[in-house]
Amino acid sequence: MKSPMLEYAFFEGEFVPFADAKISVGTHALQYGTGAFAGIRGYLDADGETINIFRLPDHAARLLNSAKLLRAPLPFTRESLADTIVKLVEKNAPSKDVYIRPFVYKSSVQLTPRLMGLDNELTIYMLELGDYLDTSVGVKAAVSSWQRVSDNSVPGRGKLSGAYINSALAKDEAEEKGADEAILLDAHGHVAEGSGCNLFLVRDGVLITAPITGDILEGITRRSIILFAKDLGIPVEERVIDRSELYIADEAFFCGTGMQIAPIASIDGRPVHDGQVGPITAQLREVFFDTVRGKNPKYAHFLTKVRIPVAAGAD
């Protein structure tokens, strides 16, 4: 099977073949999870000749904030980091939708769990990626017995790699129950988010999501959906959500860079909107996908457009 990884990566300050981007088995980040990452989507434009990177400056800014939490200063500004990502896309010249994974990590070989006094590196690689889950029929969700890690333990607003064991435990548990995705509660029993995605509910025409201070990721897709909803005249509430509200919601969906907008068909075996995509979810999905494909001029400013060079010898 052909690898989905694209040919080039950014590694130790240079563009190199992906196969050459290697680290030592003793690398601190490998031992202790001392890394931070971003997930960024590039969509093939409706013209078939351009990759639209969705909200690239915002992703770059969040990664640099994650690096601050990790005590991993980088020799990049938001602009220079975004420019490096654009150059990597140009070098790989993808012909399909892509997922871009920048990763900041502690590169020292050192056997003490610490953050200060260690070397830091940035690597970026890309792969071809379509839908993370089949969302044509809606996804099945299950409330996890694993609690979302609190911000006072491991900051959830940064995508810190070591913290994702919490997500992995919840994801595995959900799949063992026959579900596609987990819903995690916080330490107070309130609804937080999915294993690697934010969560929205719809009740009586109001779009509801947990507050940023509720131990959730500061999701860029989440922020976009809130804007889209307000522009559509849909009321939005960012507030504490009780578990019982999951079972009486009119609609529910996950969102994130990987997940995009994934309607939820059931929660703990209880149907949501009779297992069908609800009208508000459908509206938001339409705006989102029109935007990322370059079909919605209202949100064209969210796209960093990268012209893909024609391959040598092509007609």
C-alpha positions as CSV (number, residue, x, y, z in Angstrom):
1,M,0.0,0.0,0.0
2,K,1.3,3.5,-0.9
3,S,2.2,5.5,2.1
4,P,-0.1,8.6,2.6
5,M,2.9,10.5,3.8
6,L,4.1,13.1,1.3
7,E,7.7,13.2,0.2
8,Y,9.2,16.1,2.1
9,A,9.3,17.2,5.7
10,F,10.8,20.1,7.6
11,F,13.3,18.8,10.1
12,E,16.0,20.5,12.1
13,G,15.7,23.7,10.0
14,E,15.8,22.1,6.6
15,F,13.4,20.5,4.0
16,V,14.4,16.9,3.8
17,P,12.9,13.6,2.5
18,F,10.3,12.4,5.0
19,A,12.3,9.1,5.4
20,D,15.3,11.1,6.6
21,A,13.5,12.9,9.4
22,K,14.6,10.7,12.3
23,I,15.3,11.2,16.0
24,S,17.2,9.2,18.7
25,V,15.4,6.6,20.7
26,G,16.6,8.6,23.7
27,T,14.9,11.8,22.7
28,H,13.3,13.5,25.8
29,A,9.9,14.0,24.0
30,L,9.8,10.3,23.2
31,Q,10.4,9.3,26.8
32,Y,8.2,11.9,28.6
33,G,5.7,13.2,26.0
34,T,7.3,16.7,26.1
35,G,6.0,17.9,22.8
36,A,3.2,20.0,21.4
37,F,1.6,19.8,18.0
38,A,-0.9,21.3,15.6
39,G,-3.2,19.8,13.1
40,I,-3.9,21.9,10.0
41,R,-6.0,21.1,7.0
42,G,-5.3,22.0,3.4
43,Y,-8.2,21.6,1.0
44,L,-8.1,21.2,-2.7
45,D,-9.9,24.3,-4.1
46,A,-12.9,24.1,-6.4
47,D,-10.5,25.2,-9.2
48,G,-8.4,22.0,-8.7
49,E,-5.2,24.0,-8.8
50,T,-4.9,25.5,-5.3
51,I,-4.6,24.2,-1.8
52,N,-6.6,26.2,0.7
53,I,-5.0,26.1,4.1
54,F,-7.7,26.9,6.7
55,R,-6.9,29.6,9.2
56,L,-3.2,29.0,9.0
57,P,-2.1,32.1,11.0
58,D,-4.4,31.1,13.9
59,H,-3.0,27.6,13.9
60,A,0.6,29.0,13.9
61,A,-0.3,31.3,16.8
62,R,-1.8,28.5,18.8
63,L,1.2,26.3,18.3
64,L,3.5,29.0,19.5
65,N,1.3,29.4,22.6
66,S,1.6,25.7,23.1
67,A,5.3,26.0,22.9
68,K,5.3,28.6,25.6
69,L,3.4,26.2,27.9
70,L,6.1,23.7,27.1
71,R,8.9,26.2,27.8
72,A,10.1,25.6,24.3
73,P,10.9,28.9,22.7
74,L,11.2,28.7,18.9
75,P,13.0,31.0,16.5
76,F,9.8,31.6,14.6
77,T,7.1,34.3,14.5
78,R,3.6,33.5,13.6
79,E,4.3,34.8,10.1
80,S,7.6,32.9,9.6
81,L,6.1,29.7,10.9
82,A,3.1,30.0,8.5
83,D,5.6,30.8,5.6
84,T,7.5,27.6,6.4
85,I,4.3,25.6,6.2
86,V,3.4,27.2,2.9
87,K,6.8,26.4,1.5
88,L,6.5,22.7,2.5
89,V,3.1,22.5,0.8
90,E,4.6,24.0,-2.4
91,K,7.5,21.5,-2.2
92,N,5.2,18.5,-1.8
93,A,2.7,19.8,-4.4
94,P,-0.2,17.7,-3.2
95,S,-3.1,16.9,-5.6
96,K,-5.6,16.0,-2.8
97,D,-6.7,17.3,0.6
98,V,-3.9,17.2,3.1
99,Y,-3.3,17.2,6.8
100,I,-0.3,19.1,8.1
101,R,1.3,18.2,11.4
102,P,3.8,20.6,12.9
103,F,5.4,19.2,16.1
104,V,7.5,21.1,18.7
105,Y,9.5,18.8,20.9
106,K,12.3,18.5,23.5
107,S,15.1,17.0,21.4
108,S,17.7,16.5,24.1
109,V,18.7,13.0,25.2
110,Q,18.1,13.4,28.9
111,L,16.5,11.1,31.5
112,T,14.9,13.6,33.9
113,P,11.2,14.7,33.6
114,R,11.8,18.5,33.2
115,L,11.2,21.3,30.7
116,M,13.9,23.8,31.4
117,G,17.5,23.5,30.1
118,L,16.6,21.3,27.1
119,D,17.0,21.7,23.4
120,N,13.9,22.3,21.3
121,E,13.1,21.4,17.7
122,L,10.3,21.9,15.2
123,T,9.4,19.3,12.6
124,I,6.5,19.5,10.1
125,Y,5.2,16.7,7.9
126,M,2.2,16.2,5.7
127,L,-0.1,13.4,4.6
128,E,-3.0,13.0,2.3
129,L,-6.2,12.7,4.4
130,G,-9.9,12.6,3.6
131,D,-12.6,12.2,6.2
132,Y,-11.4,11.1,9.7
133,L,-14.7,9.2,10.2
134,D,-17.5,8.3,7.9
135,T,-19.9,11.1,8.7
136,S,-22.5,10.4,6.0
137,V,-24.6,8.4,8.5
138,G,-23.6,10.2,11.7
139,V,-21.2,8.9,14.4
140,K,-22.0,6.9,17.5
141,A,-20.7,8.5,20.7
142,A,-20.3,7.2,24.2
143,V,-19.7,9.0,27.5
144,S,-16.3,7.9,28.8
145,S,-15.4,6.8,32.4
146,W,-12.1,8.7,31.9
147,Q,-12.3,12.3,33.0
148,R,-10.9,15.2,30.9
149,V,-7.6,16.3,32.5
150,S,-8.0,19.6,34.3
151,D,-6.1,22.7,33.2
152,N,-4.6,22.8,36.6
153,S,-3.0,19.4,35.9
154,V,-2.0,19.6,32.2
155,P,-3.1,22.7,30.3
156,G,-5.8,21.6,27.8
157,R,-5.7,24.8,25.8
158,G,-2.4,23.7,24.3
159,K,-2.1,20.5,22.2
160,L,0.6,18.9,24.5
161,S,1.4,15.5,23.2
162,G,1.8,13.8,26.6
163,A,-1.7,14.8,27.6
164,Y,-3.2,12.8,24.7
165,I,-2.9,9.5,26.7
166,N,-6.1,10.8,28.3
167,S,-7.7,11.0,24.8
168,A,-6.4,7.6,23.8
169,L,-7.8,5.9,26.9
170,A,-11.2,7.4,26.2
171,K,-11.1,6.7,22.5
172,D,-10.3,3.0,23.1
173,E,-13.0,2.7,25.7
174,A,-15.6,4.1,23.2
175,E,-14.6,1.8,20.5
176,E,-14.7,-1.2,22.8
177,K,-18.3,-0.2,23.5
178,G,-19.1,-0.2,19.8
179,A,-19.0,3.6,19.5
180,D,-16.9,5.8,17.1
181,E,-16.0,8.6,19.5
182,A,-15.9,9.4,23.2
183,I,-17.4,12.3,25.1
184,L,-15.4,13.2,28.2
185,L,-16.7,14.9,31.3
186,D,-14.7,17.2,33.5
187,A,-13.9,16.6,37.1
188,H,-17.2,18.2,38.1
189,G,-19.2,15.8,35.8
190,H,-19.9,18.5,33.2
191,V,-19.6,17.9,29.5
192,A,-16.1,18.8,28.2
193,E,-15.4,17.5,24.6
194,G,-14.5,14.5,22.5
195,S,-11.2,12.6,22.6
196,G,-9.6,15.0,20.1
197,C,-12.5,17.3,19.1
198,N,-14.9,19.9,20.5
199,L,-18.6,19.2,21.0
200,F,-21.7,21.2,20.2
201,L,-25.3,20.5,21.1
202,V,-28.5,22.1,19.8
203,R,-31.5,22.6,22.1
204,D,-34.6,24.6,21.1
205,G,-32.7,26.3,18.2
206,V,-29.8,27.4,20.4
207,L,-26.2,26.2,19.7
208,I,-24.5,25.2,22.9
209,T,-20.9,24.4,23.7
210,A,-18.7,24.2,26.8
211,P,-16.7,27.4,27.7
212,I,-13.0,27.7,27.0
213,T,-12.5,27.6,30.8
214,G,-14.1,24.2,30.9
215,D,-10.9,22.2,30.4
216,I,-11.3,22.1,26.7
217,L,-9.0,22.8,23.7
218,E,-9.3,26.3,22.3
219,G,-10.5,24.9,19.0
220,I,-10.0,26.9,15.9
221,T,-12.8,25.0,14.1
222,R,-15.0,25.6,17.2
223,R,-14.3,29.3,17.0
224,S,-15.2,29.3,13.3
225,I,-18.5,27.5,13.9
226,I,-19.5,30.0,16.5
227,L,-18.9,32.8,14.0
228,F,-20.7,31.0,11.2
229,A,-23.7,30.4,13.6
230,K,-23.9,34.0,14.7
231,D,-23.7,35.2,11.1
232,L,-26.6,32.8,10.2
233,G,-28.6,34.3,13.1
234,I,-28.4,31.2,15.2
235,P,-28.2,32.0,19.0
236,V,-25.0,30.6,20.6
237,E,-24.4,29.9,24.3
238,E,-20.9,29.0,25.7
239,R,-21.8,27.5,29.1
240,V,-21.6,24.6,31.5
241,I,-23.4,21.6,30.0
242,D,-24.9,18.8,32.2
243,R,-24.5,15.2,31.2
244,S,-28.2,14.7,31.0
245,E,-28.5,17.4,28.3
246,L,-26.7,15.0,26.0
247,Y,-29.7,12.7,26.1
248,I,-32.3,15.4,25.3
249,A,-30.4,17.4,22.7
250,D,-32.2,18.1,19.4
251,E,-28.9,17.8,17.6
252,A,-25.2,17.2,18.4
253,F,-22.0,17.2,16.5
254,F,-18.2,17.0,17.0
255,C,-15.9,19.4,15.3
256,G,-12.1,19.8,14.8
257,T,-9.5,19.9,12.2
258,G,-9.4,16.2,11.8
259,M,-13.1,15.6,12.5
260,Q,-14.3,18.7,10.6
261,I,-18.0,18.7,11.4
262,A,-19.3,15.2,12.3
263,P,-23.0,14.8,13.2
264,I,-23.7,12.6,16.1
265,A,-26.3,9.9,15.5
266,S,-26.4,8.5,19.0
267,I,-25.0,9.0,22.5
268,D,-24.8,5.9,24.8
269,G,-27.1,4.2,22.4
270,R,-29.8,6.9,22.5
271,P,-30.7,8.4,19.1
272,V,-30.0,12.1,18.5
273,H,-32.4,13.7,16.0
274,D,-33.7,10.2,15.1
275,G,-30.1,9.3,14.0
276,Q,-30.3,11.9,11.1
277,V,-28.3,15.1,10.5
278,G,-30.2,18.0,12.0
279,P,-31.0,21.2,10.2
280,I,-28.7,23.5,12.1
281,T,-25.8,21.0,11.8
282,A,-26.5,20.7,8.1
283,Q,-26.4,24.5,7.7
284,L,-23.1,24.8,9.5
285,R,-21.6,22.0,7.5
286,E,-22.6,23.6,4.2
287,V,-21.0,27.0,5.2
288,F,-17.9,25.2,6.5
289,F,-17.3,23.1,3.4
290,D,-18.1,25.9,1.0
291,T,-15.6,28.1,2.9
292,V,-12.7,25.6,2.8
293,R,-13.3,24.8,-0.9
294,G,-13.1,28.4,-1.8
295,K,-16.8,28.8,-2.7
296,N,-17.8,31.3,0.0
297,P,-16.2,34.7,-0.6
298,K,-17.5,36.0,2.8
299,Y,-14.9,33.9,4.6
300,A,-12.1,34.0,1.9
301,H,-9.9,35.7,4.5
302,F,-9.7,32.4,6.4
303,L,-7.8,30.7,3.6
304,T,-4.1,30.8,2.8
305,K,-4.1,29.9,-0.9
306,V,-1.1,27.9,-2.2
307,R,-0.9,27.5,-5.9
308,I,0.3,24.0,-6.8
309,P,3.0,23.9,-9.5
310,V,2.3,21.7,-12.5
311,A,4.5,18.7,-12.5
312,A,7.3,18.7,-14.9
313,G,6.3,17.1,-18.2
314,A,2.6,17.4,-17.5
315,D,0.3,18.5,-20.4
